[in-house]
Structure formats: C-alpha cells, structure tokens
Amino acid sequence: MPIQFQGRVAIVTGAGGGLGREHALALAARGAKVVVNDLAAADAVVEQIRAAGGQAIASAASVTNFDAVRAMVEQAMAAWGRVDILVNNAGVLRDKSFGKMDLADFSLVMDVHLMGAVHCCKAVWEIMRQQQFGRIVMTTSSSGLYGNFGQANYGAAKMALVGLMQTLAIEGEKAGIRVNSLAPTAHTQMTEGLMPEAVLQAFKPAAVTPGLLYLVSEDAPTRTILCAGAGTFERAYVTMTKGVHLGTGPDAAEQVAQAFEAISDRAHGEIVPSSGAAQTQNELARAARLG
C-alpha cells in the first residue's frame, strides 16, 4: 500500500534547502500539511508546495529559542488543530580538529542539533500524547555513530540525539508516539567541497527521503536508527556483548586486560538492549550465577 499522509500535520525544521526541503516536499506531495521551518528560505518552499496543490505555512523560528518553537507549534495548531509528525532536521557545521576548536563553536553545534531537537520535542509532546499519535525523527549521523575527524562537536550532538530517541521512544510507546533516527549521507550546502562532484551527484538529498517517509508513516517502527544514502538503506544498532564475570578482587583490572578479547566477543550472545536496565540485569544475573 502507498504511504500517505492525508489528514496529518508535519513540522520539518531546517526545511529551506537540502534534506529538509526534500522531506517537506515529499510529505506535502503525499497529503500532509507542512510547517516549513527555516531561518531564511522557508517561504520559497511553501510557495512550491502550494503551487503543487499542497498546504504549507512558513516559520522562521530558531530552534535554539524555546519560546519561538512554542509559537511555531501554536501556529500549526491554530491553522490545522493538530501536530502528527516532527522532523528534527535543522543543523549547522563548525568543523575543526578538537585541539583547534573554539568552545563557542562546540556549544553552538550542540545548541542547534541537540537542544533544538529537545525544544521541538518538548513543544509537541503533550499534543501528541493527547492525540495518542505522534511520529518524531531525529537526524543523526555516521559522524556521531562512528566518529569523523574534525567533527567532535557535530558527532557529540548527533550521538546525543540517539540517546534522546532511545528514551523518548520508551516514554512515548503507550501514547502511540514512535521515535526514530535517520542517519543520512547526502550532498547539501553543509557537505559542499567534501566529496568529488561525481560522487555528490549520487548522494542527492532526495535519495534519503524515502527512509524518512517510512519512519513517520502509520506503520513506522520505533527506536530505529536507519542509515540512508545514494539509494542504499542500512540499519545501525547499539549493542551489548554477553560479557565475562570477573569479580571485584584486587587484580580485577588485570583480569579485565587479560579477558578483554572474551569481553569483546560478539559471536555469542550479543544483544540489542530493550532499555538501559538490560546492562544491570545482565550483570546481576552473571554475578548471581558465578558469585
């Protein structure tokens, strides 16, 4: 069955260009009413959606300002009476090796990516809870999941968004709120000059958007990290090995060093924990058996 969004209201941050623009256009094309949020270029995207017969309104709210974000959500509620989908896409880059990075640039990236998403989630959370329906997507990155030289600030913010997703998905489950993360590889203004032109053409933002559409659909999963780029889709996991019980004796540190290969073994019993309590439960169980 085709994925459709008739009757749904979506907010897409950072939607004036790049990934956010493609997300907003695709949601509108499939029937969603869209709040196009961007500091500068939202009006042009709104005009494009309306010209195609869709419904959209513009918001220039900065996601770093919670009062402005609440006003944006109130704007959506006044226009359409509900908010079903939130795509946290707004972001900035301030790349530099950590030793040379100014702390102001670290804070700015954290504020836009992490606190921007926190502000938006907080502003829609009660609305979605009362509706008993919500779809939220965090835009994470391979730089957060796996690291990337010169992006300590960006990587830290992007991995923090995965942590935010993990807990919000647990807390939102009973209210029908599903929360996921999208890790895109796409050519946008932020990646200009980082890849050869021929490669960049394959990594068009539009190639990522099908993954986004699934993550905010009626049948969306929850607590999923979906990677996407150039038409390829992968899934990333935060996992935990079975581990080795070594006790707490005076030579425990030396035993950790000696057993590190066995501790790291992924072939026998690695799991994707259902919550943070899984680590405690595993440790208690192994200590009870071997203690």
C-alpha positions in Angstrom: 0.0 0.0 0.0 1.3 3.5 -0.8 2.4 5.6 2.2 0.1 8.5 2.5 -0.3 11.4 5.0 -3.8 12.8 4.3 -5.1 14.5 7.5 -1.6 14.6 9.1 0.3 17.7 10.1 4.1 17.8 9.9 6.7 20.2 11.1 10.1 20.0 9.4 12.9 22.1 10.8 15.7 23.3 8.6 13.4 22.8 5.6 14.5 25.7 3.4 17.0 23.6 1.5 18.8 20.3 1.3 17.4 17.3 3.2 14.7 19.3 5.0 13.3 20.8 1.8 13.1 17.3 0.2 11.4 15.9 3.3 8.8 18.8 3.3 8.1 18.5 -0.4 7.6 14.7 -0.2 5.4 14.9 2.8 3.2 17.5 1.2 3.1 15.6 -2.1 1.7 12.6 -0.1 -1.0 14.7 1.5 0.5 16.2 4.7 0.0 19.8 5.8 3.5 21.0 6.4 5.1 23.7 8.6 8.3 24.6 6.7 10.7 25.9 9.3 13.9 27.7 8.3 15.6 30.9 9.3 15.8 32.2 5.8 14.3 30.2 2.9 11.0 28.8 4.2 8.8 31.0 2.0 10.1 29.6 -1.3 9.4 26.0 -0.2 5.9 26.9 1.0 5.3 28.5 -2.4 6.5 25.4 -4.2 4.2 23.2 -2.1 1.2 25.4 -2.7 1.9 25.7 -6.4 1.7 21.9 -6.5 -1.7 21.9 -4.7 -0.5 21.2 -1.2 -0.9 23.1 2.1 2.0 24.7 3.9 2.9 27.6 6.2 6.3 29.1 6.8 8.1 29.5 10.2 11.3 31.4 10.7 11.6 30.3 14.4 15.1 29.5 15.6 15.1 26.0 17.2 17.5 27.3 19.8 14.8 29.5 21.2 12.1 27.5 23.0 9.6 30.4 23.1 9.9 30.7 19.3 9.5 27.0 18.9 6.4 27.0 21.0 5.0 29.8 18.9 5.7 27.8 15.8 3.7 24.8 17.2 0.9 27.2 18.2 0.9 28.4 14.6 0.4 24.9 13.4 -2.3 24.2 15.9 -4.1 27.4 15.0 -4.0 26.6 11.3 -4.8 22.8 11.4 -5.6 21.8 15.0 -3.0 19.1 15.5 0.7 18.1 15.0 1.3 14.5 14.0 4.9 14.5 12.7 8.1 16.3 13.8 11.2 16.0 11.7 14.2 17.4 13.6 16.4 18.3 10.7 17.9 21.8 11.5 21.6 21.8 11.9 24.9 23.7 11.4 28.6 22.7 11.0 31.6 24.2 12.6 34.2 21.7 11.6 37.7 21.8 13.1 40.0 19.4 14.9 39.3 19.3 18.6 42.6 20.9 19.6 41.9 23.9 17.4 38.1 24.1 18.0 36.7 27.1 19.9 34.3 26.1 22.7 31.8 28.6 21.3 31.6 26.5 18.1 31.2 23.3 20.2 28.3 24.9 22.1 26.6 26.3 19.0 26.5 22.9 17.3 25.2 21.3 20.5 22.5 24.0 20.8 21.2 23.8 17.3 21.3 20.0 16.9 20.6 18.7 20.4 18.8 21.4 22.2 16.9 22.4 19.0 15.5 18.9 18.9 14.8 18.9 22.6 12.9 22.2 22.3 10.8 20.9 19.3 10.1 17.6 21.0 9.0 19.3 24.2 6.7 21.7 22.4 4.8 18.9 20.6 5.0 16.1 23.2 1.8 16.9 25.1 -0.1 17.4 21.9 1.0 14.1 20.6 0.3 12.4 23.9 -3.3 13.7 24.0 -3.8 12.7 20.4 -2.4 9.2 21.2 -0.4 9.5 18.0 2.9 11.0 17.1 5.9 10.4 14.8 9.3 12.0 15.6 12.5 11.6 13.7 15.9 12.8 14.9 18.6 13.4 12.2 21.7 11.7 13.5 24.8 11.0 11.5 27.6 8.5 10.9 29.8 11.1 12.5 28.0 10.5 15.7 27.6 6.8 15.4 31.1 6.0 14.3 33.2 9.2 14.5 34.7 11.5 11.9 37.9 13.7 12.1 37.2 17.3 12.7 33.6 16.8 13.9 33.9 16.3 17.7 31.1 18.9 18.2 28.9 17.5 15.5 29.5 13.9 16.4 28.7 14.5 20.0 25.5 16.3 19.2 24.4 13.6 16.7 25.1 10.7 19.1 23.2 12.6 21.8 20.2 12.6 19.6 20.3 8.8 19.5 20.2 8.8 23.3 17.3 11.2 23.3 15.5 8.9 20.8 16.0 5.8 22.9 14.3 7.3 26.0 11.5 9.2 24.2 10.6 6.0 22.3 10.2 4.2 25.6 8.3 7.0 27.3 6.1 7.6 24.2 5.2 4.0 23.4 1.9 3.8 25.4 0.8 7.1 23.9 1.3 6.0 20.3 4.4 8.1 19.8 7.1 6.5 17.8 10.5 8.0 17.8 13.3 7.1 15.3 16.6 8.4 14.0 17.7 8.9 10.4 21.4 8.9 9.5 21.7 10.4 6.1 24.5 10.7 3.6 23.6 13.5 1.3 25.1 16.3 -0.7 23.9 19.6 0.8 25.4 23.0 1.4 26.9 21.6 4.6 28.9 19.0 2.6 30.0 21.3 -0.3 33.6 20.6 -1.1 33.9 17.4 1.0 33.4 15.0 -1.9 34.1 14.8 -5.6 31.3 16.2 -7.8 30.6 12.8 -9.5 30.1 11.2 -6.1 28.0 14.1 -4.8 25.5 13.6 -7.7 24.8 10.1 -6.4 24.2 11.4 -2.9 21.3 13.7 -3.7 19.1 14.6 -0.6 16.0 13.1 -2.4 17.6 9.7 -2.2 17.4 9.8 1.7 13.8 11.0 1.9 12.1 7.6 1.2 13.6 6.4 4.5 12.2 9.4 6.3 8.7 8.8 4.9 8.7 5.3 6.3 9.9 6.4 9.7 7.0 8.8 10.0 4.3 6.6 8.5 1.4 4.9 10.1 3.3 1.6 10.2 6.6 3.2 11.4 8.9 1.2 13.7 10.2 2.8 16.9 13.7 3.1 18.3 15.2 2.5 14.9 18.4 4.0 13.5 18.0 4.0 9.8 21.0 4.9 7.6 20.4 6.2 4.0 22.4 7.4 1.1 22.5 7.2 -2.7 19.5 4.8 -2.6 21.0 2.4 -0.1 19.4 1.8 3.3 21.1 0.2 6.3 20.2 -0.2 9.9 22.5 0.6 12.8 22.3 -0.8 16.3 23.6 0.0 19.8 24.5 -3.5 21.1 26.0 -5.1 24.2 28.1 -8.3 24.4 27.3 -11.1 26.8 30.4 -10.1 28.8 32.5 -12.0 31.4 32.1 -12.0 35.1 35.4 -11.3 36.8 34.5 -10.3 40.3 35.9 -7.3 42.2 39.1 -8.6 43.6 42.4 -6.7 43.9 43.5 -8.0 40.5 40.2 -7.2 38.7 41.9 -4.6 36.5 44.5 -7.1 35.3 41.7 -9.7 34.7 39.9 -7.2 32.5 43.0 -6.7 30.5 43.6 -10.5 30.2 39.9 -11.2 29.3 39.3 -8.3 27.0 39.0 -10.4 23.9 36.4 -12.6 25.6 34.6 -9.5 26.9 34.5 -8.1 23.4 33.2 -11.4 21.8 30.2 -10.5 19.6 29.6 -14.0 18.3 28.0 -15.5 21.4 25.1 -13.7 23.0 25.4 -10.1 21.7 22.0 -8.3 22.2 20.3 -5.0 21.4 19.1 -4.0 24.9 15.5 -3.1 25.3 16.4 -0.4 27.8 19.4 0.7 29.9 18.3 -1.7 32.6 19.4 -4.6 30.4 23.0 -3.9 31.4 22.2 -4.1 35.1 20.1 -7.2 34.6 22.9 -8.9 32.7 25.5 -8.0 35.3 23.3 -9.1 38.2 22.4 -12.4 36.5 26.1 -13.3 35.8 27.2 -12.3 39.3 24.4 -14.4 40.9 25.5 -17.4 38.8 29.2 -17.1 39.4 29.5 -15.2 42.6 
